[in-house]
Structures are given as structure tokens and as C-alpha cells.
Amino acid sequence: MTGLKDLLKKKDRITKEAQNEKPTNLNVPEFTFLRTTTETEEVIQPPDYPGDEKKGSRESEGRKEHRRTLGFRRSSGAVSSKDLTASRGSLECEDAGDEKGTKTLPVRPKNERRLSDRLHLGARARSKSSELVSAHIPEDLPEAPDSVAVPSIILDGTVESKEEAKAATLKKEALWEKRATILASSNPLLESEEQRRQLQNQHAPQLPTTRDRSQSTISDQAGDENILEAIRLHENGDLTLSTQMFGRLANPKGANNALSQVLYGLALRHGWGIPPEPEKAIHYLSLAASNSAAVEQAALEAGMTKGGAAKGELVLAIFELANCFRHGWGVKKDPLAARQYYETAANLGDVDAMDEAAWCFVEGFGGAKDKFRAAQYLRLAEGKGHKAVGNSWIWKEKYNSK
């Protein structure tokens, strides 16, 4: 019964406290509602009802709004829009009803130079963040020549004759091919691989090789027949045997065939009959580009404006390397390199590269947006027979050559 007695005593105590006007133990809690931002705080007052106790002017009436620090100090440049419109470069009280009478921090006049500008820090920081840098673009790469997509204009404003325009186009293509040879020959991916091999050869016995890497093959009857057979096997679904043939022909210590290196690189990248090896794939694509560039460089030095025997392989390799840089296949994504490689392949006649280069200029991938240049590449692609639905905008007058 002891427990029951205690319960009854508790009930009596609660009853007595409830009958008193001012309870001693059961105090009613009070709530304060606030509307806050990162800088201000406002007390929200509930509506009054008859019989409610009125607290005079309510404590928060006198401080309807005040600054909040949220535990952090405000920086010298952090001011509210109200302060900016009220006064610039002056000290003034915050609000007439502010209890503390605090003052806003001084605002830098509009025509005054920033401290970062005085120390030349702003431009340096902006340049680092805005300029695109690529480790896959040679530092000594010359500026891109005029695009083949833009026809030449005679000084008097009249369009050149067909013969003159064709000669100018060939000249531009030769410049772009020279640019392609520089890109392919100075590929850091291939250079790092060559350095690794040289280190291995220093610690390994020198063995005779059947063919030096610099002596690449581009086209011979036996090699062409093997490549055609490998392509036939691929199209018939025998991907494993086809890829094995591509690998034998692509071996830099064997046939060292540039076209097979492109095809073997694609097989490694996409897993045609073998497990995908993206890093190894981009090595073979770089190898194909380098081998083709060596042949084309010799052709350019001999005065061949239309390109040499390896132009097709060079363009294929450049385009596929651009895809690797764009999608991050076997290498970290590199928008700038992708755009440079796409544009190079496009100016050497690759229709797919024309579409991709136009996409880069429309989307601003790897550089600034430029719909004029995008329209020129899409026009060039249509001239090659590749007409896409929804590209009628490229024929607007504002995209005509200037």
C-alpha cells in the first residue's frame, strides 16, 4: 500500500498546485519565434487575443531586426544590399531602432582599385582558373592556321576562282597536316612509354629485333591482305581471331603496321574478343599516330601538298585519340586536347571529326563557344555528304564567311 499512498499524495499535490493562481512547480514555457537570415534576425509576434497578458511593448519591439554573427566575423567586403544603396564608402548607423547602434563596415568606393589588383593577384588567379591547360599539347605547338572550312577571300572582297580556292585549300591542309605531325610526334603518352622501354633495355641484354620501330610499314601487299582478312573475320563475328591478327601486325618489333595499330588500339579500347585495356589501347593509337607522322613529315619535306601515303592512318589515329581525351578512355579527360585533335582531324577531311569539332564549339568544350566556326564545320560536313537533321541554322546569313 506504500506505493498507492505515494500516488495519492502526488495526486493531491498536483490538485493543490493547479488551484493556485501562480503554480510553483508547473511553469508554462514561453516560446520565441524568429525569422532569420545569415545577417539578420526578426522576432515574430503571435496575434493578441482577449484575455492574454500584455507585456507592455514586448521586449522585442525595440529590436525588430539586428545583425547576427552566427559565430563568424564578417569580412571587410561582406555588406548587405541595403547598406550599399544607403551609402558607399561611409560609416553610418545601421537602423534608427537598433538598440546597439552598431555601424556598418566601410565600403570600398566603386572607382577604387582592389588590393588584389594592386598586387596583381586577381588577374593571375583568374588566368589560372580560366585558361585551359593540357599536358598532351606540346608547348611549342604553333597557333592553329585558318580552318579549311572557311573559304579564302581576295583582298578586293570578291570570292576567289575555283582554281585559286582549291590551291588555297591545299595550302591550308598542308599546314594542318604539319600541325598533326607535331601533335603525333610530341605525344607525352608515347614519350613516357619510350622512356620506360629505354630504362628496361639498359638492364636487359640487347637482343636483335626483326624490325626497328622507326621503320614502320604503311602499305604492302602481304600486310594489306592480312589486314583485309582480319577485317573480314571481325565482320563475321570472329572477334578473338581478328584481334589476334591485328595484334601481330601492330607489334612494333614486328610488322609495325600503322593501320593495324589503329585497329588493335580500338580492339583493346572496346574489348573486341579480349578484355578491355584502355591504357594499352591509347599507347597503340599514339604509336600509330607517331609512325604515320614520320611518313607524312617526310612527304611534306618533299613538297607533297596533298599528303603522303600515311595521311589516312594519321587522320584516323588523331581522331581516335581525340575520342580518348574526350571520354577519358585510358587517360584522364582532357577537353583542350580533345578539341585540338578533333579540329586537326576535321581540317584533314575526317567527316566525323567535323561533327565533333562543331559540337565542341557549340558547347564550349575545351575552349570558348563559337557558333560561327561550328557552322563552318557543319557546312563542310554537309559538303562531304554528311547532312544531319536539325542543322538548317548553319545556313543563316550571319554564319556566312566574312
C-alpha positions in Angstrom: 0.0 0.0 0.0 3.0 2.3 0.3 3.2 2.8 -3.4 -0.5 3.6 -3.7 -0.3 6.2 -0.8 2.5 7.9 -2.6 0.5 8.0 -5.7 -2.5 9.6 -3.9 -0.3 12.2 -2.2 1.1 13.1 -5.6 -2.4 13.5 -7.0 -3.3 15.8 -4.1 -0.2 17.9 -4.5 -0.9 18.3 -8.2 -4.5 19.3 -7.5 -3.5 21.9 -5.0 -0.9 23.4 -7.3 -3.5 23.6 -10.1 -5.9 25.6 -7.9 -3.2 28.2 -7.1 -3.0 31.3 -9.4 0.8 31.0 -9.6 1.9 27.4 -9.8 5.1 26.7 -8.0 6.3 23.7 -10.0 4.5 23.6 -13.3 5.6 26.7 -15.1 4.2 27.2 -18.6 7.2 27.5 -21.0 7.4 30.5 -23.3 8.4 30.3 -27.0 10.0 32.9 -29.1 9.7 32.6 -32.9 12.5 34.1 -35.1 12.8 34.7 -38.8 16.5 34.7 -39.6 18.9 35.0 -42.5 22.7 34.9 -42.5 22.8 38.5 -41.4 19.5 39.5 -39.8 17.1 38.2 -37.2 13.5 39.3 -36.7 11.2 38.2 -33.8 7.8 37.1 -35.0 5.0 38.2 -32.6 1.9 36.0 -32.3 -1.5 37.7 -32.6 -3.2 39.0 -29.4 -6.4 37.6 -28.1 -8.8 38.9 -25.4 -7.6 37.9 -22.0 -4.0 37.5 -23.0 -1.4 39.0 -20.7 0.2 42.0 -22.4 3.8 42.6 -21.8 3.8 46.3 -22.4 5.7 47.0 -25.6 7.0 43.4 -25.8 10.7 43.1 -25.3 11.4 42.5 -29.0 9.6 45.6 -30.2 12.6 47.7 -29.7 14.9 45.3 -31.7 12.8 44.2 -34.6 15.8 43.5 -36.6 19.5 43.3 -35.7 22.7 41.8 -37.1 23.6 38.2 -36.4 27.1 37.0 -36.5 26.3 33.2 -36.3 29.7 32.8 -34.6 31.7 34.1 -37.6 33.2 37.5 -38.2 32.1 39.3 -41.3 34.7 40.0 -43.9 35.5 43.5 -45.0 33.7 43.0 -48.2 30.6 41.4 -46.9 27.9 44.1 -46.7 24.2 43.9 -47.3 22.4 45.4 -50.3 20.7 47.9 -48.0 24.0 49.2 -46.9 25.3 49.5 -50.4 22.3 51.5 -51.6 22.2 53.7 -48.4 25.8 54.9 -48.6 29.1 54.0 -50.3 32.4 54.5 -48.6 30.9 56.0 -45.4 30.2 55.0 -41.8 26.6 55.2 -40.6 24.3 53.7 -38.0 22.5 50.6 -39.0 18.9 51.3 -38.2 17.3 54.0 -36.0 15.6 51.4 -33.8 18.8 49.3 -33.3 19.5 49.1 -29.6 23.3 48.7 -30.0 23.6 51.5 -32.6 26.3 49.5 -34.4 27.9 50.8 -37.6 28.4 49.1 -40.9 31.9 48.3 -42.1 33.4 50.8 -44.6 32.6 50.0 -48.2 35.3 50.4 -50.8 34.4 53.1 -53.3 33.5 51.8 -56.7 36.4 53.5 -58.5 39.0 52.4 -56.0 41.3 49.6 -57.1 41.1 46.3 -55.2 44.0 45.2 -53.2 44.3 42.0 -55.2 44.6 44.2 -58.4 47.3 46.4 -56.8 49.3 43.3 -56.1 48.4 41.7 -59.5 46.9 38.8 -57.8 43.4 38.9 -59.3 44.5 38.6 -62.9 46.9 35.8 -62.0 44.2 33.9 -60.2 41.7 34.4 -62.9 44.1 33.3 -65.6 44.9 30.1 -63.8 41.3 29.2 -63.4 40.0 30.3 -66.8 42.9 29.2 -69.1 42.7 25.6 -70.2 46.0 23.8 -69.9 46.7 20.4 -71.4 49.7 18.1 -70.7 49.0 16.4 -74.1 49.6 19.6 -76.2 53.2 20.4 -77.0 54.3 23.8 -75.6 55.9 24.7 -79.0 52.8 23.9 -81.0 52.2 26.8 -83.3 48.8 28.6 -83.4 46.1 26.9 -85.4 46.1 28.0 -89.1 42.9 29.2 -90.8 40.3 26.5 -91.0 39.8 24.7 -94.3 36.1 25.2 -93.7 36.3 28.9 -94.2 36.9 29.8 -97.9 39.6 32.4 -98.7 38.7 35.9 -99.8 40.6 38.1 -102.2 41.6 41.5 -100.9 39.2 43.3 -103.1 36.3 41.4 -101.5 35.4 39.1 -104.3 35.5 35.3 -103.9 38.4 33.6 -105.4 38.1 31.5 -108.6 37.7 27.7 -108.2 41.4 27.1 -109.0 42.6 29.7 -106.6 40.2 28.4 -103.9 41.4 24.8 -104.4 45.1 25.9 -104.2 44.3 27.8 -101.0 42.6 24.8 -99.6 45.5 22.5 -100.3 47.8 25.0 -98.7 45.7 25.1 -95.6 45.6 21.3 -95.5 49.3 21.1 -95.7 49.6 23.5 -92.7 47.1 21.4 -90.7 49.0 18.2 -91.6 52.1 19.7 -90.3 50.3 20.5 -87.1 49.1 16.9 -87.0 52.6 15.6 -87.3 53.7 17.8 -84.4 50.9 16.6 -82.2 51.6 13.0 -83.0 55.3 13.2 -82.7 55.3 15.1 -79.4 52.6 12.9 -77.7 53.7 12.7 -74.0 51.9 9.3 -73.7 54.3 7.8 -76.3 57.3 9.6 -74.9 56.8 8.2 -71.4 56.4 4.7 -72.8 59.6 5.1 -74.8 61.5 6.3 -71.7 60.2 3.3 -69.8 61.4 0.9 -72.5 64.8 2.6 -72.6 65.2 2.0 -68.9 64.2 -1.6 -69.3 66.7 -2.1 -72.2 69.5 -0.7 -70.0 69.1 -3.6 -67.6 68.3 -6.3 -70.2 70.6 -7.9 -72.7 70.4 -6.5 -76.2 68.5 -8.8 -78.4 68.3 -8.5 -82.2 64.9 -7.3 -83.4 63.3 -8.2 -86.7 62.4 -4.6 -87.4 63.2 -1.2 -85.8 60.3 0.8 -84.6 61.1 3.8 -86.8 60.8 1.6 -89.9 57.0 1.3 -89.9 55.0 -0.1 -92.7 52.1 1.7 -94.2 51.1 -0.4 -97.2 52.4 -3.6 -98.7 50.7 -6.5 -100.4 51.1 -9.1 -97.7 50.2 -6.7 -95.0 47.2 -5.4 -96.8 45.9 -9.0 -97.4 46.3 -9.8 -93.7 44.5 -6.7 -92.6 41.6 -7.4 -95.0 41.4 -10.9 -93.7 41.3 -9.6 -90.1 38.6 -7.1 -91.0 36.6 -9.9 -92.7 36.9 -12.1 -89.6 35.8 -9.1 -87.4 32.7 -8.5 -89.6 31.8 -12.2 -89.5 31.8 -12.1 -85.7 35.2 -13.9 -85.0 36.5 -11.0 -82.9 39.1 -13.0 -81.0 41.0 -14.3 -84.0 40.6 -10.9 -85.8 42.1 -9.1 -82.8 44.9 -11.6 -82.6 45.8 -10.8 -86.2 45.6 -7.0 -85.6 48.0 -7.5 -82.6 50.6 -9.4 -84.6 50.6 -6.8 -87.4 50.7 -3.9 -84.9 53.7 -5.3 -83.0 56.3 -2.5 -83.1 59.1 -5.2 -83.1 57.3 -7.0 -86.0 55.3 -5.7 -88.9 54.8 -2.3 -87.1 51.8 -1.6 -89.4 50.2 1.8 -88.6 46.7 0.9 -89.7 46.8 -2.4 -87.7 47.9 -0.3 -84.7 44.9 1.8 -85.0 42.6 -1.2 -85.3 44.3 -3.1 -82.5 44.0 0.1 -80.3 40.3 0.1 -80.9 40.0 -3.6 -80.1 41.8 -3.0 -76.9 39.7 0.0 -76.0 36.3 -1.6 -76.7 37.2 -5.2 -75.8 36.7 -6.9 -79.2 37.2 -10.5 -78.3 39.6 -9.7 -75.5 39.3 -8.0 -72.1 39.3 -4.1 -72.5 42.7 -2.5 -71.8 42.2 1.3 -72.3 45.7 2.3 -71.2 47.3 -0.2 -73.6 44.8 1.0 -76.3 45.9 4.6 -76.2 49.5 3.5 -76.4 48.9 1.8 -79.7 46.8 4.7 -81.0 49.7 7.0 -80.1 52.1 4.6 -81.8 50.1 4.6 -85.0 49.9 8.4 -85.0 53.7 8.7 -84.5 54.5 6.2 -87.2 52.2 7.9 -89.6 53.5 11.3 -88.7 57.1 10.2 -89.6 56.0 9.2 -93.1 53.9 12.4 -93.6 56.7 14.6 -92.3 59.0 13.2 -95.0 56.2 13.8 -97.6 55.8 17.4 -96.5 59.5 18.0 -96.7 59.5 16.6 -100.2 56.9 19.2 -101.2 53.8 16.9 -101.4 51.0 19.3 -100.6 48.3 16.6 -100.8 49.9 14.4 -98.2 51.8 11.2 -98.3 50.9 7.5 -98.1 50.2 7.6 -94.4 47.7 10.5 -94.3 44.7 8.3 -93.8 46.3 6.4 -90.9 47.4 9.7 -89.3 43.9 11.2 -89.5 42.3 8.0 -88.1 44.8 7.9 -85.2 44.3 11.6 -84.4 40.5 11.3 -84.4 40.6 8.2 -82.1 43.0 9.9 -79.8 40.6 12.8 -79.6 37.8 10.4 -78.5 40.1 9.1 -75.8 40.8 12.6 -74.5 37.1 13.5 -74.6 35.7 10.4 -72.8 38.6 9.6 -70.6 39.4 6.2 -72.2 42.7 5.1 -70.9 43.7 8.6 -69.9 42.3 11.4 -67.8 39.7 13.6 -69.6 41.3 16.4 -71.4 38.8 18.8 -73.1 41.5 21.0 -74.6 43.4 18.2 -76.2 40.2 16.6 -77.5 39.2 19.9 -79.2 42.6 20.4 -80.7 42.7 16.8 -82.1 39.2 16.9 -83.4 39.8 20.2 -85.2 43.0 18.9 -86.7 41.4 15.7 -88.0 38.4 17.8 -89.3 40.7 20.0 -91.4 42.3 16.9 -92.8 39.0 15.6 -94.2 37.5 13.4 -91.4 33.7 13.9 -91.5 33.1 12.5 -88.1 35.7 14.9 -86.7 33.9 17.8 -88.4 30.8 17.0 -86.4 32.7 16.5 -83.2 34.7 19.8 -83.7 31.4 21.6 -84.3 30.0 20.1 -81.1 33.0 21.4 -79.1 32.5 24.9 -80.4 28.7 24.9 -79.8 29.1 23.5 -76.2 32.3 25.4 -75.3 34.1 22.1 -74.7 37.8 22.7 -74.5 37.5 26.4 -75.0 35.2 29.3 -75.7 31.9 28.9 -77.6 31.9 29.9 -81.3 28.8 29.1 -83.3 30.3 30.7 -86.4 33.1 28.2 -86.5 30.7 25.4 -85.6 28.5 26.3 -88.5 31.6 26.3 -90.9 32.5 22.7 -89.8 28.9 21.5 -90.2 28.7 23.1 -93.6 31.9 21.3 -94.6 30.5 18.0 -93.4 27.4 18.5 -95.5 29.6 19.2 -98.4 31.1 15.8 -97.8 27.7 14.2 -97.9 27.0 14.1 -94.2 23.8 16.0 -93.7 22.2 15.9 -90.3 18.6 16.7 -89.4 18.1 19.9 -87.5 21.2 21.7 -88.8 19.4 24.2 -91.0 20.6 27.0 -88.7 24.1 26.7 -90.1 23.0 28.3 -93.4 21.8 31.6 -91.8 23.4 34.7 -93.4 25.2 35.6 -90.2 27.3 32.5 -90.4 28.5 33.2 -93.9 32.2 33.8 -94.3 33.3 37.3 -93.5 
